[in-house]
Amino acid sequence: MSPHSNEMSGNSRQSAPISIARVRQLFSRTERVAESQFLRREISGRMFERLALIKANPLLIVDAGCGEGEDLLPLHQLFPHASLLGIDASSAMLSKARSVVASAKSAMSRIFNAVFGRSRPAPGSAMLGCADFARLPLAASSVDLIWSNLALHWHPQPDLIFAEWRRVMRVDGLLMFSCFGPDSFRQLREAFVSVGENHAVLPFVDLHDFGDMLVDAGFSTPVMDMEILNITYSSTEKLLRDLRAIGGNPLITRRRSLWGRKQWEQLLGALERHRGPDGLINLSVEVIYGHAFRPVQTKTANGESIIKLDLKRK
C-alpha cells in the first residue's frame, strides 16, 4: 500500500501521475486484493532467500506497506529477538493484518504448549500502525531493517520515500524492497495500446533509476537485480481479475468513461493473440529487488565534513 500524502516537491522526480487517494481506495477492498496473494507470497519468498545471505541482527524492523501482514511472522521467525512494526495506509488492510497476526500468535501458542506442556510467550506478535510510509511516525536513526514487498511502485515519488527511510534508519541499517519493473504486464499494455488506451498500465520505474535514487538519498552500495516471472492463464477473465487484485489502475490520467462493447471485445481479442501453442495466455512480470545500507555520515547538513577523532589520554 502507498502513503496518503499528495504533496509534491519541486526537487522530486515523479515516477508516474499516480493518485495516492485512488491507491488507498483500491486497497480498501481486501476481498479483491486477496486474489493476488499468490504473487505477493512468491516474491516475498524470493526476498527472504536474499535476506538469508545478508548478515543482520536487527532490533527494530519496519514492514513498510505491510498489507495483510503476511510477512510479519516470517520476519519474526528469522529475527526472534527483534521488535516488529507493520505500517500501512489502509485501515482495511491493517484490520486484516490484525487477524493474521492474532491467528499466527494463537497457533504458535498451541505448539509451545504441546511441546513444553506449559504456557510460554508466543512469537509472531507485532505492532501495527496506520500511517504514511513516506512520513513514518518514527524518530531519526531508530530502525535497523526496513522491509517493503511490492509497495514502492504505488507512490509517485519513490525518491522521497528513500530519503524518509534513510532518515529513520540507524547507521549500518538495512533496506530491502521489491517492486514491479517497466516490463511488467507487457502483454496487457500492448493490448490496451492496440485499442487506443495508453494510460491503462503503470509506467514502472527502471532498475537503474532506483539505484540512482538510493545513492542520491544517501544509501551506500545499493545492490539491484531483477527477474522476469511468467504467469499463464487459461482465460482472459481470470487474467484481468488478477490484475485488478494486484492493485488496478491508480493513474490520474486513467480513462474515466465506461467501455463500449466493441472496444472491450477488441481488447479481449488483443489479449487472445498472446495465447501460446499450449493454449495458455502468458503474462510477464518484471520484479526488481534492491537492498542497501545506511552508511556512517561523513558530512553535516551544511556540507561540512565530519572528522572523528579517537583521542587517548596517557
N, C-alpha and C positions, 0 to 999 in steps of 0.2 A: 504494500500500500504506500501511497505517497503522502507527503505532508499537506497541510491545508493552507499555507500562505500563498497568496497570489502576487506578492510584491516582486518586482523585477529590478535588478541592479544594472545600471548602465555599463558596468565593467564586466558583467557576466555574459557567457556565451550560451545563448538559448539553443537547446538541442532540437526542440520542436515546439510548435504553438499548442502546448498541452493545457487543457483546462483542469486545474487541480480539483476544483469543485466537482467536475464531472467524474474524475477518478474516484473520489470519495463516494459518489453516488453509485458508480458501477460496482464498487467493492462492498456496498452495503447489503447486497443480495447474496448472502453466504451460501444459500442452497444452490445458486447458479455457479458460483466460484468453485464449489466443492468438486465439480466435474473435471476440473483441471488439476486436481491434486496429483494425478499420476505423473505429470510432467514436473511439478514442483518437487515431488519426492525423489524422482530420478536425478534431477540436478542437485538437490541437496546431498544425496549420497555421494555424488562426484566431488562436491565441495569438501565433504568430510574426508574423503580419500586424500585430498590435497592438504587439508589441515593436519592430518596424521603425520605428514612428512616435515612439519614445522615444529621446532622446539618452542613450547609456550607453557606458561604456568599462570594463567590469568586469575585475578581475584574478583574482578567485576567484568561481566560480559553483557553487552547490549546487543539484542537482536533487533536491528532497525528495519521496520516493516515486517513484523513477526507474523502478521496474518492470523491464521488459526492456531499458531503456537506449536506447530508440529516439530520444529527444530529445537525447542527448549529442552525436552527430555534428552535427546542425543547429546546436546551440548553439556548437560549436567552429568551424563554418564561419562563423558570424556574428561570433564574437569569437575569432579565431585566436590571439591572444596571452594569452588567459585560461587559468587552470588550472580544471579541472572536477572536481567530486566528486559522484558519484551515491550517494544514500542510500536504502536500502530495508530494511524489517524482515524481508523474506522472503529467506532464503538461496537458495531455489529460483529466485526471480525474478532475484536477483543472478547466479546461475550462468548463467542465460540472457543476462543483460546482458553478462557477460564474453565470451560467444561473439559477441554482436552487435558489441561494441567491437572485438574481435580481427578479425572479418571486415571491418569498415569500415577498420581500420588497414591490413590487407593489401591491400584494393582500392585505397586511396589511394596506397600504396607503389608498386603496379604502374603507376598513372597517372603518378606522378612519374618513375619510371624510363623509361617510354615517352616522355615529353615531354622530359626533360632528359638522358636517356642515362646517368644515373648515380644512385646511391642518394642519397636525401635524407630527412631526418626527416619522417615521415608525420604529418599532422594526424589528429585523431579519437581520440587516446588520452585516457583519463580514469581517475581513481582511483575505486574503488567501495568502499563500506563498508556492512556490515550493522549498522544502528543504528536507534534510535527517533527519528523526526523531531520528536518533542515534547521530546527531550532530546539535542540534537545534540552530538557529541563535538568541539566546536569552541570556540575562545576567543571571548570577547566582542569585538565590533567587528572581526571578521575577514573577513566575507563582503560582496561587492559586489552580488551578484544571487542571489536565491532564486527558483527556478522550480519550480512544482508543478502538474502536469497531472492532474486527476481523482483526487486523493488525499485532499484535505482532508475530504471528506464521510464518510470511513471512520473518523473519530475522534469520540468522543462529546463532546469538549471543545475545539472549534476556537479558543476564546478563549485557552486555554493555549498552543496551537500558535503563535498570532500573537505572544504575549508572548515565547516562546522564539526565534522567528525574528527579532524585533526585537533581542533580546539579542545575537545573533551578527552582526548587520548593522552595517556601518560607517555613519557619518553620510553621508547622501545615497544610501545603498544602496537598491536597487530590489527590491521584492517583486512577482512576477507569479504568479497562480494561476488555475485554473479548477476548477469543481466542479458537481455537479448541483444544480438548484434544486427547490423544492417541487412544481412542476407536472410534474416528470419521471415518466414511466411512468404517467400519469394513467389510461389505459385499463386497464392491468393492475391498478392499485389499485382501480378501480371494479369490475372483475371479481371480485377477491378479496373485497371487501366484500359483494358480492351473494350470496356463498356463506358468509358469516359469518366471514370471515378478515380481521381488522382490523390485523394485525401482520405482513403479508407483504411490505410495501414500506417502505423507509426514509422517515421524515418529514423530508425535506431542509430545510436552513436557508434562510431567505429572504435575498434580496439586501441588503435594508436592515439586517437584523440583522448580516450580515457587515461592512457598513460601520461600524456602531456598534462592533463588536468591534475593528476595526482602529484606530479613534480611541482607544478605551479602552486598547489595548495600546501606544499611543504613536506610531502611524504618522501621517504628515501627508498631507493632501489625497488621501484614497483615491478612486479612480475605479472605479465599479462599473457594469457593464452586463450585459445578458442577451439571449439569443435562444432561440427555440424551433426545434429541429431535428425533422424528421418522417422517420421510418424506416418503410417499408412492407414487409409480409411477405405471402407467398402462403399460408403455413401457420402455425398456432398452435405447432406443434412447434418450428419454427425460431425463432420469436419467443421462446419460453421458454428455448430453448437459449442464445440470445444474451444474455438477461438473466442467466442463471446465469454466463455467461462474463464479463460486466461486473463481477460480484462476488458475486451471490447475496444471501442474507439473513443478516446478522450480528446481528440483534436478539436480545437476551436474552429478549424476550417472544415470540419466534417459536414457531410450532407445532412440537412435537417428535414427535408421533404420525404414523403413516402415513395417507395419504389413502385414503378409501374410493372404490370405482369410481364410485358415483353422484355423489359430490361433485366428483370430478375431471372427470366428463363435464359437470357443471353449470358448472364453471369454464371449460372449453373452449367451451361454448355461450355463456357471457357474453362471451368474447373474440370469438367469431364475430360477435356483434352489432355489433362495431366495423368489420366489413368494409364497405368503401365500394362505390359503383357500379362502380368499376374492378375489383372482385373482390379487392382487397388490404386487409389489416388495417393501420391506421395506428397507430404508436406515437410519442408525442410525448416529446421530451427537452428540458427546460429547462436551458440551460447558462449558468452565472454566470461572468463574467470579472471579475477585480479586480486592480488594481495600486496600489501606494502606496510612499512613500519614508520612510526613517527621517530625521527632522529633527535639527537641532542641538539638543542637550539644553539646556534652559533652567532646569531645577530639579534639585536633588540628590534622593537617595532619601528624605531627611527633609522634602522640600517646600520647601527653601530655594532662592531664585532664584540663578541663576548669571549673573554680570555679567562680561563680557570687557572688559578694558581694553587699549587699544593705546597703550602709553607710549613716547614718543620722546624720547631724550636729545639735548639741544642740544650 
